[in-house]
């Protein structure tokens, strides 16, 4: 989950982002469906998220407002009674669990 700001990149260009014209979002976002995650990494002094997908596409977060980077990674297994997550709080990576209802 990336609350804001975000962008989707190819190897050579930014394809669209949170400040792009929304009319172009569907085509680019639909092109992500079915791709596999190859790598997830953090970058920046305040941790931002970079996700490498098959086919040379990337999704990146980069908060542009006051506060903390606004992303969360959830781990929701069908057999689990809880959902794990990691996010940024006070400039550091934090993890937690929440009960599934």
Jmol script that loads the backbone (N, CA, C; Angstrom):
load data "model"
ATOM      1  N   UNK A   1       0.854  -1.161   0.000  1.00  0.00           N
ATOM      2  CA  UNK A   1       0.000   0.000   0.000  1.00  0.00           C
ATOM      3  C   UNK A   1       0.901   1.225   0.000  1.00  0.00           C
ATOM      4  N   UNK A   2       0.710   2.081  -0.965  1.00  0.00           N
ATOM      5  CA  UNK A   2       1.401   3.370  -0.998  1.00  0.00           C
ATOM      6  C   UNK A   2       0.322   4.438  -0.972  1.00  0.00           C
ATOM      7  N   UNK A   3       0.278   5.179   0.137  1.00  0.00           N
ATOM      8  CA  UNK A   3      -0.761   6.192   0.281  1.00  0.00           C
ATOM      9  C   UNK A   3      -0.520   7.343  -0.685  1.00  0.00           C
ATOM     10  N   UNK A   4       0.647   7.916  -0.674  1.00  0.00           N
ATOM     11  CA  UNK A   4       1.091   8.904  -1.654  1.00  0.00           C
ATOM     12  C   UNK A   4       2.528   9.145  -1.422  1.00  0.00           C
ATOM     13  N   UNK A   5       3.271   9.771  -2.090  1.00  0.00           N
ATOM     14  CA  UNK A   5       3.331   9.898  -3.524  1.00  0.00           C
ATOM     15  C   UNK A   5       3.994   8.643  -4.092  1.00  0.00           C
ATOM     16  N   UNK A   6       3.781   8.387  -5.354  1.00  0.00           N
ATOM     17  CA  UNK A   6       4.279   7.166  -5.971  1.00  0.00           C
ATOM     18  C   UNK A   6       4.529   7.417  -7.447  1.00  0.00           C
ATOM     19  N   UNK A   7       5.301   6.485  -8.032  1.00  0.00           N
ATOM     20  CA  UNK A   7       5.462   6.514  -9.477  1.00  0.00           C
ATOM     21  C   UNK A   7       5.742   5.105  -9.977  1.00  0.00           C
ATOM     22  N   UNK A   8       5.425   4.883 -11.257  1.00  0.00           N
ATOM     23  CA  UNK A   8       5.691   3.617 -11.925  1.00  0.00           C
ATOM     24  C   UNK A   8       6.688   3.925 -13.030  1.00  0.00           C
ATOM     25  N   UNK A   9       7.777   3.153 -13.047  1.00  0.00           N
ATOM     26  CA  UNK A   9       8.876   3.416 -13.964  1.00  0.00           C
ATOM     27  C   UNK A   9       9.134   2.221 -14.866  1.00  0.00           C
ATOM     28  N   UNK A  10       9.639   2.506 -16.066  1.00  0.00           N
ATOM     29  CA  UNK A  10      10.236   1.472 -16.913  1.00  0.00           C
ATOM     30  C   UNK A  10      11.745   1.587 -16.690  1.00  0.00           C
ATOM     31  N   UNK A  11      12.522   0.881 -17.478  1.00  0.00           N
ATOM     32  CA  UNK A  11      13.975   0.975 -17.363  1.00  0.00           C
ATOM     33  C   UNK A  11      14.479   2.373 -17.737  1.00  0.00           C
ATOM     34  N   UNK A  12      13.722   3.105 -18.569  1.00  0.00           N
ATOM     35  CA  UNK A  12      14.239   4.344 -19.129  1.00  0.00           C
ATOM     36  C   UNK A  12      13.398   5.587 -18.867  1.00  0.00           C
ATOM     37  N   UNK A  13      12.213   5.434 -18.228  1.00  0.00           N
ATOM     38  CA  UNK A  13      11.349   6.605 -18.069  1.00  0.00           C
ATOM     39  C   UNK A  13      10.328   6.392 -16.961  1.00  0.00           C
ATOM     40  N   UNK A  14       9.768   7.492 -16.468  1.00  0.00           N
ATOM     41  CA  UNK A  14       8.629   7.443 -15.548  1.00  0.00           C
ATOM     42  C   UNK A  14       7.385   7.310 -16.418  1.00  0.00           C
ATOM     43  N   UNK A  15       6.613   6.245 -16.199  1.00  0.00           N
ATOM     44  CA  UNK A  15       5.417   5.996 -17.005  1.00  0.00           C
ATOM     45  C   UNK A  15       4.216   6.775 -16.498  1.00  0.00           C
ATOM     46  N   UNK A  16       4.071   6.870 -15.187  1.00  0.00           N
ATOM     47  CA  UNK A  16       3.037   7.695 -14.581  1.00  0.00           C
ATOM     48  C   UNK A  16       3.314   7.775 -13.090  1.00  0.00           C
ATOM     49  N   UNK A  17       2.626   8.679 -12.436  1.00  0.00           N
ATOM     50  CA  UNK A  17       2.807   8.852 -11.003  1.00  0.00           C
ATOM     51  C   UNK A  17       1.607   9.523 -10.388  1.00  0.00           C
ATOM     52  N   UNK A  18       1.691   9.722  -9.086  1.00  0.00           N
ATOM     53  CA  UNK A  18       0.560  10.266  -8.344  1.00  0.00           C
ATOM     54  C   UNK A  18       0.187  11.681  -8.773  1.00  0.00           C
ATOM     55  N   UNK A  19       1.076  12.384  -9.457  1.00  0.00           N
ATOM     56  CA  UNK A  19       0.752  13.721  -9.950  1.00  0.00           C
ATOM     57  C   UNK A  19       0.488  13.724 -11.450  1.00  0.00           C
ATOM     58  N   UNK A  20       0.490  12.558 -12.091  1.00  0.00           N
ATOM     59  CA  UNK A  20       0.176  12.471 -13.519  1.00  0.00           C
ATOM     60  C   UNK A  20      -1.324  12.629 -13.735  1.00  0.00           C
ATOM     61  N   UNK A  21      -1.694  12.893 -14.976  1.00  0.00           N
ATOM     62  CA  UNK A  21      -3.100  12.955 -15.353  1.00  0.00           C
ATOM     63  C   UNK A  21      -3.725  11.587 -15.103  1.00  0.00           C
ATOM     64  N   UNK A  22      -4.769  11.537 -14.310  1.00  0.00           N
ATOM     65  CA  UNK A  22      -5.401  10.272 -13.917  1.00  0.00           C
ATOM     66  C   UNK A  22      -5.926   9.474 -15.108  1.00  0.00           C
ATOM     67  N   UNK A  23      -6.175  10.110 -16.216  1.00  0.00           N
ATOM     68  CA  UNK A  23      -6.680   9.401 -17.394  1.00  0.00           C
ATOM     69  C   UNK A  23      -5.685   8.351 -17.882  1.00  0.00           C
ATOM     70  N   UNK A  24      -4.400   8.526 -17.608  1.00  0.00           N
ATOM     71  CA  UNK A  24      -3.397   7.568 -18.047  1.00  0.00           C
ATOM     72  C   UNK A  24      -3.094   6.470 -17.047  1.00  0.00           C
ATOM     73  N   UNK A  25      -3.625   6.571 -15.845  1.00  0.00           N
ATOM     74  CA  UNK A  25      -3.327   5.603 -14.790  1.00  0.00           C
ATOM     75  C   UNK A  25      -3.780   4.187 -15.140  1.00  0.00           C
ATOM     76  N   UNK A  26      -5.002   4.039 -15.643  1.00  0.00           N
ATOM     77  CA  UNK A  26      -5.560   2.702 -15.879  1.00  0.00           C
ATOM     78  C   UNK A  26      -4.662   1.856 -16.770  1.00  0.00           C
ATOM     79  N   UNK A  27      -4.222   2.407 -17.883  1.00  0.00           N
ATOM     80  CA  UNK A  27      -3.405   1.644 -18.821  1.00  0.00           C
ATOM     81  C   UNK A  27      -2.119   1.170 -18.143  1.00  0.00           C
ATOM     82  N   UNK A  28      -1.432   2.057 -17.445  1.00  0.00           N
ATOM     83  CA  UNK A  28      -0.165   1.692 -16.812  1.00  0.00           C
ATOM     84  C   UNK A  28      -0.401   0.749 -15.635  1.00  0.00           C
ATOM     85  N   UNK A  29      -1.375   1.042 -14.791  1.00  0.00           N
ATOM     86  CA  UNK A  29      -1.650   0.179 -13.635  1.00  0.00           C
ATOM     87  C   UNK A  29      -2.102  -1.202 -14.084  1.00  0.00           C
ATOM     88  N   UNK A  30      -2.912  -1.295 -15.129  1.00  0.00           N
ATOM     89  CA  UNK A  30      -3.337  -2.595 -15.644  1.00  0.00           C
ATOM     90  C   UNK A  30      -2.167  -3.402 -16.184  1.00  0.00           C
ATOM     91  N   UNK A  31      -1.125  -2.716 -16.655  1.00  0.00           N
ATOM     92  CA  UNK A  31       0.047  -3.434 -17.168  1.00  0.00           C
ATOM     93  C   UNK A  31       0.837  -4.105 -16.041  1.00  0.00           C
ATOM     94  N   UNK A  32       0.548  -3.770 -14.793  1.00  0.00           N
ATOM     95  CA  UNK A  32       1.221  -4.399 -13.653  1.00  0.00           C
ATOM     96  C   UNK A  32       0.593  -5.747 -13.291  1.00  0.00           C
ATOM     97  N   UNK A  33      -0.653  -5.965 -13.687  1.00  0.00           N
ATOM     98  CA  UNK A  33      -1.370  -7.184 -13.318  1.00  0.00           C
ATOM     99  C   UNK A  33      -0.669  -8.405 -13.907  1.00  0.00           C
ATOM    100  N   UNK A  34      -0.432  -9.395 -13.048  1.00  0.00           N
ATOM    101  CA  UNK A  34       0.193 -10.637 -13.474  1.00  0.00           C
ATOM    102  C   UNK A  34       1.711 -10.640 -13.388  1.00  0.00           C
ATOM    103  N   UNK A  35       2.308  -9.498 -13.148  1.00  0.00           N
ATOM    104  CA  UNK A  35       3.768  -9.452 -13.008  1.00  0.00           C
ATOM    105  C   UNK A  35       4.159  -9.965 -11.633  1.00  0.00           C
ATOM    106  N   UNK A  36       5.338 -10.536 -11.546  1.00  0.00           N
ATOM    107  CA  UNK A  36       5.840 -11.054 -10.276  1.00  0.00           C
ATOM    108  C   UNK A  36       6.817 -10.066  -9.664  1.00  0.00           C
ATOM    109  N   UNK A  37       6.841 -10.040  -8.343  1.00  0.00           N
ATOM    110  CA  UNK A  37       7.792  -9.194  -7.617  1.00  0.00           C
ATOM    111  C   UNK A  37       9.149  -9.875  -7.667  1.00  0.00           C
ATOM    112  N   UNK A  38      10.145  -9.164  -8.183  1.00  0.00           N
ATOM    113  CA  UNK A  38      11.506  -9.691  -8.245  1.00  0.00           C
ATOM    114  C   UNK A  38      12.345  -9.232  -7.067  1.00  0.00           C
ATOM    115  N   UNK A  39      12.080  -8.023  -6.574  1.00  0.00           N
ATOM    116  CA  UNK A  39      12.890  -7.477  -5.490  1.00  0.00           C
ATOM    117  C   UNK A  39      12.110  -6.358  -4.805  1.00  0.00           C
ATOM    118  N   UNK A  40      12.314  -6.235  -3.518  1.00  0.00           N
ATOM    119  CA  UNK A  40      11.788  -5.113  -2.749  1.00  0.00           C
ATOM    120  C   UNK A  40      12.970  -4.531  -1.997  1.00  0.00           C
ATOM    121  N   UNK A  41      13.183  -3.237  -2.129  1.00  0.00           N
ATOM    122  CA  UNK A  41      14.305  -2.610  -1.443  1.00  0.00           C
ATOM    123  C   UNK A  41      13.883  -1.263  -0.875  1.00  0.00           C
ATOM    124  N   UNK A  42      14.691  -0.775   0.045  1.00  0.00           N
ATOM    125  CA  UNK A  42      14.472   0.526   0.671  1.00  0.00           C
ATOM    126  C   UNK A  42      15.566   1.471   0.214  1.00  0.00           C
ATOM    127  N   UNK A  43      15.217   2.748   0.097  1.00  0.00           N
ATOM    128  CA  UNK A  43      16.220   3.751  -0.263  1.00  0.00           C
ATOM    129  C   UNK A  43      15.905   5.045   0.469  1.00  0.00           C
ATOM    130  N   UNK A  44      16.902   5.891   0.638  1.00  0.00           N
ATOM    131  CA  UNK A  44      16.726   7.195   1.260  1.00  0.00           C
ATOM    132  C   UNK A  44      16.979   7.185   2.753  1.00  0.00           C
ATOM    133  N   UNK A  45      17.264   8.366   3.271  1.00  0.00           N
ATOM    134  CA  UNK A  45      17.490   8.526   4.711  1.00  0.00           C
ATOM    135  C   UNK A  45      16.241   8.194   5.501  1.00  0.00           C
ATOM    136  N   UNK A  46      15.088   8.675   5.036  1.00  0.00           N
ATOM    137  CA  UNK A  46      13.791   8.241   5.554  1.00  0.00           C
ATOM    138  C   UNK A  46      13.317   7.171   4.586  1.00  0.00           C
ATOM    139  N   UNK A  47      13.168   5.933   5.038  1.00  0.00           N
ATOM    140  CA  UNK A  47      13.014   4.801   4.119  1.00  0.00           C
ATOM    141  C   UNK A  47      11.819   4.892   3.177  1.00  0.00           C
ATOM    142  N   UNK A  48      12.135   4.892   1.896  1.00  0.00           N
ATOM    143  CA  UNK A  48      11.130   4.796   0.850  1.00  0.00           C
ATOM    144  C   UNK A  48      11.229   3.412   0.232  1.00  0.00           C
ATOM    145  N   UNK A  49      10.209   3.025  -0.490  1.00  0.00           N
ATOM    146  CA  UNK A  49      10.052   1.678  -1.007  1.00  0.00           C
ATOM    147  C   UNK A  49      10.276   1.640  -2.517  1.00  0.00           C
ATOM    148  N   UNK A  50      11.016   0.631  -2.983  1.00  0.00           N
ATOM    149  CA  UNK A  50      11.184   0.389  -4.412  1.00  0.00           C
ATOM    150  C   UNK A  50      10.875  -1.081  -4.677  1.00  0.00           C
ATOM    151  N   UNK A  51       9.951  -1.336  -5.583  1.00  0.00           N
ATOM    152  CA  UNK A  51       9.532  -2.697  -5.905  1.00  0.00           C
ATOM    153  C   UNK A  51       9.857  -2.957  -7.377  1.00  0.00           C
ATOM    154  N   UNK A  52      10.719  -3.954  -7.627  1.00  0.00           N
ATOM    155  CA  UNK A  52      11.069  -4.345  -8.995  1.00  0.00           C
ATOM    156  C   UNK A  52      10.148  -5.483  -9.418  1.00  0.00           C
ATOM    157  N   UNK A  53       9.522  -5.317 -10.585  1.00  0.00           N
ATOM    158  CA  UNK A  53       8.605  -6.323 -11.126  1.00  0.00           C
ATOM    159  C   UNK A  53       9.203  -6.949 -12.381  1.00  0.00           C
ATOM    160  N   UNK A  54       8.713  -8.140 -12.734  1.00  0.00           N
ATOM    161  CA  UNK A  54       9.156  -8.750 -13.980  1.00  0.00           C
ATOM    162  C   UNK A  54       8.785  -7.835 -15.144  1.00  0.00           C
ATOM    163  N   UNK A  55       9.549  -7.960 -16.219  1.00  0.00           N
ATOM    164  CA  UNK A  55       9.272  -7.144 -17.405  1.00  0.00           C
ATOM    165  C   UNK A  55       9.863  -5.755 -17.330  1.00  0.00           C
ATOM    166  N   UNK A  56      10.752  -5.499 -16.362  1.00  0.00           N
ATOM    167  CA  UNK A  56      11.434  -4.210 -16.299  1.00  0.00           C
ATOM    168  C   UNK A  56      10.588  -3.050 -15.820  1.00  0.00           C
ATOM    169  N   UNK A  57       9.588  -3.319 -14.991  1.00  0.00           N
ATOM    170  CA  UNK A  57       8.791  -2.235 -14.405  1.00  0.00           C
ATOM    171  C   UNK A  57       9.089  -2.126 -12.919  1.00  0.00           C
ATOM    172  N   UNK A  58       8.925  -0.917 -12.387  1.00  0.00           N
ATOM    173  CA  UNK A  58       9.239  -0.627 -10.994  1.00  0.00           C
ATOM    174  C   UNK A  58       8.156   0.266 -10.414  1.00  0.00           C
ATOM    175  N   UNK A  59       7.868   0.073  -9.136  1.00  0.00           N
ATOM    176  CA  UNK A  59       6.942   0.942  -8.406  1.00  0.00           C
ATOM    177  C   UNK A  59       7.747   1.533  -7.251  1.00  0.00           C
ATOM    178  N   UNK A  60       7.684   2.845  -7.098  1.00  0.00           N
ATOM    179  CA  UNK A  60       8.456   3.511  -6.047  1.00  0.00           C
ATOM    180  C   UNK A  60       7.571   4.471  -5.267  1.00  0.00           C
ATOM    181  N   UNK A  61       7.826   4.547  -3.968  1.00  0.00           N
ATOM    182  CA  UNK A  61       7.177   5.555  -3.118  1.00  0.00           C
ATOM    183  C   UNK A  61       8.159   6.702  -2.918  1.00  0.00           C
ATOM    184  N   UNK A  62       7.634   7.898  -2.698  1.00  0.00           N
ATOM    185  CA  UNK A  62       8.483   9.034  -2.329  1.00  0.00           C
ATOM    186  C   UNK A  62       7.590  10.145  -1.782  1.00  0.00           C
ATOM    187  N   UNK A  63       7.465  10.173  -0.479  1.00  0.00           N
ATOM    188  CA  UNK A  63       6.598  11.143   0.193  1.00  0.00           C
ATOM    189  C   UNK A  63       7.082  12.559  -0.088  1.00  0.00           C
ATOM    190  N   UNK A  64       6.150  13.448  -0.394  1.00  0.00           N
ATOM    191  CA  UNK A  64       6.511  14.839  -0.705  1.00  0.00           C
ATOM    192  C   UNK A  64       5.852  15.838   0.245  1.00  0.00           C
ATOM    193  N   UNK A  65       5.259  15.347   1.320  1.00  0.00           N
ATOM    194  CA  UNK A  65       4.612  16.223   2.308  1.00  0.00           C
ATOM    195  C   UNK A  65       5.234  15.964   3.681  1.00  0.00           C
ATOM    196  N   UNK A  66       4.848  16.762   4.655  1.00  0.00           N
ATOM    197  CA  UNK A  66       5.368  16.617   6.005  1.00  0.00           C
ATOM    198  C   UNK A  66       4.998  15.259   6.579  1.00  0.00           C
ATOM    199  N   UNK A  67       5.812  14.780   7.511  1.00  0.00           N
ATOM    200  CA  UNK A  67       5.499  13.537   8.202  1.00  0.00           C
ATOM    201  C   UNK A  67       6.420  12.408   7.828  1.00  0.00           C
ATOM    202  N   UNK A  68       5.865  11.250   7.685  1.00  0.00           N
ATOM    203  CA  UNK A  68       6.614  10.028   7.424  1.00  0.00           C
ATOM    204  C   UNK A  68       6.311   9.499   6.024  1.00  0.00           C
ATOM    205  N   UNK A  69       7.230   8.707   5.456  1.00  0.00           N
ATOM    206  CA  UNK A  69       6.879   8.009   4.221  1.00  0.00           C
ATOM    207  C   UNK A  69       5.587   7.220   4.441  1.00  0.00           C
ATOM    208  N   UNK A  70       4.685   7.276   3.476  1.00  0.00           N
ATOM    209  CA  UNK A  70       3.336   6.727   3.666  1.00  0.00           C
ATOM    210  C   UNK A  70       3.148   5.446   2.867  1.00  0.00           C
ATOM    211  N   UNK A  71       3.820   4.376   3.309  1.00  0.00           N
ATOM    212  CA  UNK A  71       3.655   3.071   2.682  1.00  0.00           C
ATOM    213  C   UNK A  71       3.610   2.012   3.771  1.00  0.00           C
ATOM    214  N   UNK A  72       2.996   0.871   3.443  1.00  0.00           N
ATOM    215  CA  UNK A  72       2.928  -0.291   4.332  1.00  0.00           C
ATOM    216  C   UNK A  72       2.979  -1.538   3.476  1.00  0.00           C
ATOM    217  N   UNK A  73       3.701  -2.544   3.923  1.00  0.00           N
ATOM    218  CA  UNK A  73       3.676  -3.862   3.284  1.00  0.00           C
ATOM    219  C   UNK A  73       2.948  -4.798   4.233  1.00  0.00           C
ATOM    220  N   UNK A  74       1.891  -5.454   3.724  1.00  0.00           N
ATOM    221  CA  UNK A  74       1.107  -6.405   4.510  1.00  0.00           C
ATOM    222  C   UNK A  74       1.474  -7.830   4.128  1.00  0.00           C
ATOM    223  N   UNK A  75       1.436  -8.736   5.090  1.00  0.00           N
ATOM    224  CA  UNK A  75       1.626 -10.165   4.853  1.00  0.00           C
ATOM    225  C   UNK A  75       0.347 -10.848   5.295  1.00  0.00           C
ATOM    226  N   UNK A  76      -0.486 -11.193   4.320  1.00  0.00           N
ATOM    227  CA  UNK A  76      -1.780 -11.798   4.627  1.00  0.00           C
ATOM    228  C   UNK A  76      -1.866 -13.192   4.028  1.00  0.00           C
ATOM    229  N   UNK A  77      -1.510 -14.195   4.814  1.00  0.00           N
ATOM    230  CA  UNK A  77      -1.654 -15.576   4.368  1.00  0.00           C
ATOM    231  C   UNK A  77      -3.056 -16.069   4.655  1.00  0.00           C
ATOM    232  N   UNK A  78      -3.619 -16.850   3.763  1.00  0.00           N
ATOM    233  CA  UNK A  78      -4.989 -17.341   3.930  1.00  0.00           C
ATOM    234  C   UNK A  78      -5.151 -18.177   5.191  1.00  0.00           C
ATOM    235  N   UNK A  79      -4.095 -18.903   5.580  1.00  0.00           N
ATOM    236  CA  UNK A  79      -4.197 -19.781   6.744  1.00  0.00           C
ATOM    237  C   UNK A  79      -3.878 -19.060   8.059  1.00  0.00           C
ATOM    238  N   UNK A  80      -3.453 -17.838   7.993  1.00  0.00           N
ATOM    239  CA  UNK A  80      -3.072 -17.101   9.199  1.00  0.00           C
ATOM    240  C   UNK A  80      -4.278 -16.447   9.860  1.00  0.00           C
ATOM    241  N   UNK A  81      -4.226 -16.335  11.167  1.00  0.00           N
ATOM    242  CA  UNK A  81      -5.256 -15.629  11.923  1.00  0.00           C
ATOM    243  C   UNK A  81      -4.865 -14.173  12.166  1.00  0.00           C
ATOM    244  N   UNK A  82      -3.632 -13.824  11.788  1.00  0.00           N
ATOM    245  CA  UNK A  82      -3.159 -12.451  11.943  1.00  0.00           C
ATOM    246  C   UNK A  82      -2.542 -11.979  10.633  1.00  0.00           C
ATOM    247  N   UNK A  83      -2.418 -10.677  10.507  1.00  0.00           N
ATOM    248  CA  UNK A  83      -1.769 -10.070   9.354  1.00  0.00           C
ATOM    249  C   UNK A  83      -0.549  -9.317   9.859  1.00  0.00           C
ATOM    250  N   UNK A  84       0.613  -9.650   9.315  1.00  0.00           N
ATOM    251  CA  UNK A  84       1.819  -8.919   9.674  1.00  0.00           C
ATOM    252  C   UNK A  84       1.990  -7.722   8.757  1.00  0.00           C
ATOM    253  N   UNK A  85       2.745  -6.733   9.211  1.00  0.00           N
ATOM    254  CA  UNK A  85       3.008  -5.572   8.368  1.00  0.00           C
ATOM    255  C   UNK A  85       4.312  -4.908   8.768  1.00  0.00           C
ATOM    256  N   UNK A  86       4.883  -4.167   7.830  1.00  0.00           N
ATOM    257  CA  UNK A  86       5.998  -3.276   8.120  1.00  0.00           C
ATOM    258  C   UNK A  86       5.647  -1.912   7.539  1.00  0.00           C
ATOM    259  N   UNK A  87       6.127  -0.870   8.220  1.00  0.00           N
ATOM    260  CA  UNK A  87       5.875   0.506   7.815  1.00  0.00           C
ATOM    261  C   UNK A  87       6.940   1.395   8.434  1.00  0.00           C
ATOM    262  N   UNK A  88       6.872   2.683   8.167  1.00  0.00           N
ATOM    263  CA  UNK A  88       7.822   3.637   8.733  1.00  0.00           C
ATOM    264  C   UNK A  88       7.137   4.429   9.837  1.00  0.00           C
ATOM    265  N   UNK A  89       7.804   4.494  10.995  1.00  0.00           N
ATOM    266  CA  UNK A  89       7.363   5.343  12.109  1.00  0.00           C
ATOM    267  C   UNK A  89       8.590   6.031  12.681  1.00  0.00           C
ATOM    268  N   UNK A  90       8.501   7.308  12.882  1.00  0.00           N
ATOM    269  CA  UNK A  90       9.618   8.088  13.422  1.00  0.00           C
ATOM    270  C   UNK A  90      10.906   7.851  12.645  1.00  0.00           C
ATOM    271  N   UNK A  91      10.785   7.701  11.330  1.00  0.00           N
ATOM    272  CA  UNK A  91      11.940   7.554  10.467  1.00  0.00           C
ATOM    273  C   UNK A  91      12.577   6.186  10.463  1.00  0.00           C
ATOM    274  N   UNK A  92      11.953   5.205  11.103  1.00  0.00           N
ATOM    275  CA  UNK A  92      12.509   3.857  11.193  1.00  0.00           C
ATOM    276  C   UNK A  92      11.488   2.819  10.741  1.00  0.00           C
ATOM    277  N   UNK A  93      12.000   1.685  10.276  1.00  0.00           N
ATOM    278  CA  UNK A  93      11.134   0.572   9.885  1.00  0.00           C
ATOM    279  C   UNK A  93      10.587  -0.090  11.141  1.00  0.00           C
ATOM    280  N   UNK A  94       9.284  -0.279  11.197  1.00  0.00           N
ATOM    281  CA  UNK A  94       8.618  -0.932  12.329  1.00  0.00           C
ATOM    282  C   UNK A  94       7.776  -2.082  11.791  1.00  0.00           C
ATOM    283  N   UNK A  95       7.598  -3.108  12.610  1.00  0.00           N
ATOM    284  CA  UNK A  95       6.756  -4.224  12.217  1.00  0.00           C
ATOM    285  C   UNK A  95       5.692  -4.446  13.264  1.00  0.00           C
ATOM    286  N   UNK A  96       4.628  -5.097  12.863  1.00  0.00           N
ATOM    287  CA  UNK A  96       3.539  -5.362  13.785  1.00  0.00           C
ATOM    288  C   UNK A  96       2.631  -6.466  13.280  1.00  0.00           C
ATOM    289  N   UNK A  97       1.686  -6.839  14.119  1.00  0.00           N
ATOM    290  CA  UNK A  97       0.664  -7.842  13.799  1.00  0.00           C
ATOM    291  C   UNK A  97      -0.698  -7.275  14.117  1.00  0.00           C
ATOM    292  N   UNK A  98      -1.690  -7.669  13.352  1.00  0.00           N
ATOM    293  CA  UNK A  98      -3.066  -7.320  13.684  1.00  0.00           C
ATOM    294  C   UNK A  98      -3.934  -8.545  13.450  1.00  0.00           C
ATOM    295  N   UNK A  99      -4.935  -8.702  14.274  1.00  0.00           N
ATOM    296  CA  UNK A  99      -5.861  -9.844  14.145  1.00  0.00           C
ATOM    297  C   UNK A  99      -6.753  -9.642  12.938  1.00  0.00           C
ATOM    298  N   UNK A 100      -7.002 -10.715  12.208  1.00  0.00           N
ATOM    299  CA  UNK A 100      -7.917 -10.665  11.070  1.00  0.00           C
ATOM    300  C   UNK A 100      -9.323 -10.973  11.577  1.00  0.00           C
ATOM    301  N   UNK A 101     -10.297 -10.256  11.069  1.00  0.00           N
ATOM    302  CA  UNK A 101     -11.672 -10.490  11.521  1.00  0.00           C
ATOM    303  C   UNK A 101     -12.423 -11.370  10.573  1.00  0.00           C
TER     304      UNK A 101
END
end "model"
wireframe off; spacefill off
backbone 0.3
color backbone group
